[in-house]
Amino acid sequence: MARTYALEDYRNFGIMAHIDAGKTTTTERVLYYSGKSHKIGEVHEGAATMDWMEQEQERGITITSAATTTFWNGKRLNIIDTPGHVDFTIEVERSLRVLDGAVCVLDSSQGVEPQTETVWRQGDKYNVPRVVFCNKMDKVGADFDRCINDIKVRLGAKPVAIQLPIGAESDFKGIVDLVRMKGVVWADESLGAKFSDVEIPANLVEKAEAARIEMIEACVDLDETAMEQYLEGEMPDEATIKRLLRKAVLTGAFYPVMCGSAFKNKGVQPMLDAVVDYLPSPLDRPAIKGIDVKSGEETDRKSSDAEPLSMLAFKLMDDQYGVLTFCRIYSGRLEKGVTLLNTVREKNERVGRMVLMHANNREDITEAFAGDIVALVGLKDTRTGDTLCDPSKPVILEKMVFPEPVIEMAIEPKTKTDQEKMGVALAKLAAEDPSFRVTTDSESGQTIIKGMGELHLDIKVDILKRTHKVEVNVGAPQVAYRETIRRATEIDYTHKKQTGGTGQFARVKFQIEPGEPNTGFHFESKIIGGSVPKEYFPGVEKGLNSVMTSGPIAGFPVVDVKVALIDGAYHEVDSSAIAFEIASRAALREGLQKANPVLLEPIMKVECVTPEEYLGGVIGDLNSRRGQIAGTDTRGNAQIVNAMVPLANMFGYVNTLRSMSQGRASYTMQFDHYEEVPSNVAQEVQKKFA
Ligand SMILES: Nc1nc2c(ncn2[C@@H]2O[C@H](COP(=O)(O)OP(=O)(O)OP(=O)(O)O)[C@@H](O)[C@H]2O)c(=O)[nH]1
C-alpha cells in the first residue's frame, strides 16, 4: 500500500514551554478541535488525555513525552508532548531531537520564564524552527507586548507579531489576524469550536496597521523582489506574506508570535493553521546524519520512502500491553513482521506489532513510512537513542548524548519478594530513561539509584511503588561527587608474591596526568618493545578501571585523567592477567595519591523569582549556601536572583524559600558544571564517605 499523506504534508512538532504555561491544555484543545479527542479533559480535574500516568495527573506535570497523531487542514500532525520540568530537560532534548518544528508556549502573564529560556536554548542547539503562542491571555496580568519584549531581551531572538489580542485578562475576546487583517472571535458556548471573522475593533485599527507594517517589513527583508516591490509602494499579497513567514521560520530569521487562551478556548485553531503554514515538513529539514556501519564512513539518510529504512528510538514507555518503543522513521518503509537491526546493540528485533497513538485510542497498523512516528510493541533490547534499520544497509544515526546524573540515593526492598521485583523494575526504568542509572555499591552491596535531581528520583520511587508494586525504603539523597587530579606524575610498581610452587609477578610503570574537562578516564599504551605483552592489557585495564570507579579520596568516580602505560616487566611463568590487574590497581591508587587528588562537586544554576521585600533574605540565604550571586534583575514587580550554588547545599531549598517568602518566591535550578570542593568542605565529605 502506498502512503496516504505525502511527506510534504507532515508536521512533526512539539509544544515546548515553562512548567504550567499550558502545554497540556493547549495539546488537549488541539486534539479536540482536530477531531480526535471527544471530550475536553481539564488538567486541574486530572483527566487530560496526554497525561497518561497517575503520577503526572496527581502532580499536575507532564513527565513523559507522548507522541500523538492527528489531522488538520489536510496535513498529518504528529504532536510530541515535551515535559517542562527542570529535572527532565533531558526528555525535552530527546523530543527536540526527533521533531521538525515546535510551538513555544508562553504564559502571557509571566512572559519568558527560566524554563522557557532553557528549552528555547535547546531548540537553538538542534536548530528547531519555532513559532510562539502567548497563552493565558485571559489571566490577570496578561500582557502580549511584554511577551514580545521578553523574547527580544531574554532570549535574544527576533519576535514578529502576526496577531494582536482583542482585549486582555477577563476581557480577552479573540485576535486580530495581521496577515488577513481581520478580527477573529470565538463563540463561548461551542467550547471554542465555532469562531468567525469580524471587523477589527476601532480602538485597535491603528495599532494593527502599525504592527502589520512591522510584520511586512520583516518579511520583505528576506526577499529581494518583494523588497523592491514594497519600496515602490506595492504591498505583498497574502500568499507572499505567508511564503516569507514560512521562510523566516525555516531559517530562524525571526519568530512569528501569536496569542490566545487555550483554557478559554480561544486562538488554538489559528495556531494550528500556523503549524501547517509555517512549520517545516520532514523535507524542509536537513537529512539526518549517520555512520555507515559497513564502511565506517559518514553518510546521510534523506527523508524518502525510497531510501533504506532507518529509524531512531526516542522514547520507551511501559504500557499494559508491554513496552512501547516510540520511533521516528527517517527514511524508508517499515512493514509489520520484518526483522530490524539495532546497530547500537548489534541485536535483531522483530516488529510483531506496531501502533499509531491517537489522543484516546491506538490504531494497529501494518506499515509506516518516512516521517512517521510509530510505537513498536514488544522490542527486547532497544533503548532510548538506538538506531533501528534495514539489516542489509546498517547505519548508526546521530547518537544522543546524555548528561551524567548529579544526585544519588540508596534504595532497598522491604521484603524478599520486593527484592526480585525491584531488580526487574529498576532495569526497566533505566532502559526507559538514560538519565536514570542503577548501580551497586561495591563495598556495602547497596543498590544506588542516580538521576538529575531530587524530584527525578522521587518520581522513579513513586513509579516503583505504584506501577510495579514494589515496596522500598530509600536513603537520603546524596550528591554525586567526582574525583580528579591536579598534577602529572609517574609511578613504577612491582607486584611480586611467592606462594609455594608458583608465584605472581608483574611490573607496571604509568604516566598519570590530568585530562581535558569532561573527557572521563582515558587509557593508552605507550609500550615500545614487549616489556608488557598485549595479552596482559585487559588485566591492566581491569585493574585501572576498578580504581577509576572508586577514587582515592572518598570512593567517587575519577574523571578527566589520562593514564599511559610506559614500561613494565613480566615473568615467563609467574605473570598472568590477574597479576597485572593487581599491580595496576595498586599502582594507580598510589599514583593518584601522588597526583594531588581533589574532590569535584556539581554546581547548579539557580534562578529565584521573589517579591522585592524578600530580596535581601533570599540573597543572604544563597550566600550562606556557598552560593555565588551572578546578578539580580527586575521582571515586572518581581526581583530575579541568579546564582551558582553547590548542589550539596540545595537540599530542601524549596521549603526554606517558601517559609522565608510566605510562599511567594519560587526558583528553578539545573546542573551547570563540576567544580573543585573547597578543602574544608572536602574534609567533611571525606569523613562522611571514606
Ligand atoms: N487562565 C488560564 N489558565 C490556563 C490556560 N491554559 C492552561 N491554564 C491552566 O494552567 C495550568 C497549567 O496548565 P497545563 O496545561 O497543565 O500546563 P503544562 O505546561 O502542560 O504544565 P506541565 O506539564 O506541568 O509543564 C492548569 O491549571 C491550566 O488549567 C489559559 O489559557 N488561561
The ligand as an ORCA input file, in Angstrom:
! r2SCAN-3c Opt
* xyz 0 1
  N      -6.190     31.225     32.802
  C      -5.661     30.288     32.029
  N      -5.189     29.169     32.579
  C      -4.670     28.234     31.756
  C      -4.588     28.393     30.358
  N      -4.006     27.300     29.819
  C      -3.721     26.489     30.858
  N      -4.135     27.038     32.030
  C      -4.022     26.461     33.380
  O      -2.667     26.452     33.764
  C      -2.345     25.269     34.491
  C      -1.214     24.530     33.814
  O      -1.644     24.073     32.551
  P      -1.025     22.782     31.857
  O      -1.711     22.675     30.552
  O      -1.017     21.631     32.764
  O       0.454     23.295     31.684
  P       1.707     22.454     31.200
  O       2.586     23.452     30.580
  O       1.292     21.262     30.429
  O       2.303     22.006     32.567
  P       3.443     20.912     32.809
  O       3.130     19.730     32.000
  O       3.282     20.684     34.263
  O       4.706     21.596     32.454
  C      -3.657     24.466     34.565
  O      -4.283     24.718     35.799
  C      -4.472     25.022     33.416
  O      -5.850     24.916     33.631
  C      -5.123     29.600     29.806
  O      -5.128     29.831     28.595
  N      -5.640     30.500     30.683
*
